[in-house]
Structures are given as C-alpha cells and as structure tokens.
Amino acid sequence: MGEAKPLGVVSNYFDHVCVAAIKLESSLKVGAKIRFVGGENTDFEQKVDSMQIHHDKVGKAKKGDEVGLIVKERVRKGYRVFKA
C-alpha cells in the first residue's frame, strides 16, 4: 500500500453512540474510505457513510473542521486518521 495521507486526529469518542469526533487536517467527503490507527492493536478501515458538524449533516468538510462520524470499532482520543 502507498503512503497513507494524514487526514486528522480523533479529538473525542462518544461510547454510547459509537461516534468519533475528528479534527481534520485535510478535506473529507462522504463516501471516502478512511483508516484509524492507534494504541497497540487498533488499525481498521471503514467508509464514511455520513458525518456531522455541530449536529448538522454535511456531505463534505474542510481542513480545520471538527466532524462527528459513526465508527465500527472503539477509538480513543489521539488516534490518527488517514485516507485509505
């Protein structure tokens, strides 16, 4: 696999709804594949099915935005996010 492009970092995780807040370092669109890496054994990919900014559904977000999206596995603050 080629060099993964850094996308952002997990700034928060809401366990009860399985939602990660991600502070973006580059733009992101619904439909993109992303990869979470962190801790000792967290490394998984998933598709962005939907995302929100301040509880409003959005189709795309830009560098500097903080987005919320449902994740299929538990993540923690500080985990890195890459474009898959």
C-alpha positions in Angstrom: 0.0 0.0 0.0 1.3 3.5 -0.8 1.9 6.2 1.7 -1.3 7.0 3.6 -2.3 10.6 3.6 -2.9 12.0 7.1 -6.5 13.1 7.5 -6.8 14.1 11.1 -6.8 13.0 14.7 -9.5 11.7 17.0 -10.4 14.6 19.4 -13.1 12.7 21.3 -15.1 9.5 21.3 -18.7 9.0 22.5 -19.0 5.4 23.5 -22.8 5.4 24.0 -23.4 6.3 20.3 -20.1 4.9 18.8 -19.2 8.3 17.4 -15.7 9.7 16.9 -15.0 13.5 16.7 -12.2 14.1 14.3 -10.2 17.3 13.9 -9.4 17.4 10.2 -6.0 18.2 8.7 -7.3 17.9 5.2 -10.7 17.8 3.5 -13.1 14.8 3.7 -16.2 13.8 1.8 -19.0 11.3 2.5 -18.1 8.1 0.6 -14.4 8.3 1.3 -12.5 5.3 2.8 -10.6 6.2 6.0 -8.3 4.3 8.3 -7.9 4.6 12.1 -4.6 3.8 13.7 -3.7 3.9 17.4 -3.0 2.1 20.6 -1.5 -1.3 20.5 -3.9 -3.1 18.2 -6.3 -0.6 16.6 -5.9 -0.4 12.8 -9.1 -0.6 10.7 -10.6 0.9 7.6 -14.2 2.0 7.0 -16.3 4.0 4.6 -17.7 7.4 5.7 -21.4 6.8 5.4 -22.4 10.2 6.9 -20.8 12.9 9.0 -21.9 15.9 11.0 -20.6 19.3 12.1 -22.3 20.6 15.2 -25.2 18.0 14.7 -25.8 19.2 11.2 -25.4 16.6 8.4 -22.8 17.5 5.9 -21.5 16.0 2.7 -18.0 17.4 2.9 -15.8 19.1 5.4 -12.6 21.1 5.1 -9.2 21.3 6.9 -9.8 22.7 10.4 -13.3 21.4 10.7 -14.2 19.0 13.5 -16.6 16.3 12.3 -18.5 13.6 14.0 -18.9 10.2 12.4 -20.1 6.7 13.5 -17.2 4.3 13.8 -17.4 0.5 13.6 -14.8 0.0 16.3 -13.9 1.8 19.5 -11.3 4.5 19.1 -9.6 6.8 21.6 -8.6 10.5 21.7 -5.3 10.9 19.9 -5.7 8.1 17.4 -4.6 9.1 13.9 -6.9 9.0 10.9 -5.7 8.5 7.3 -7.3 8.4 3.9 -7.4 4.7 2.9 
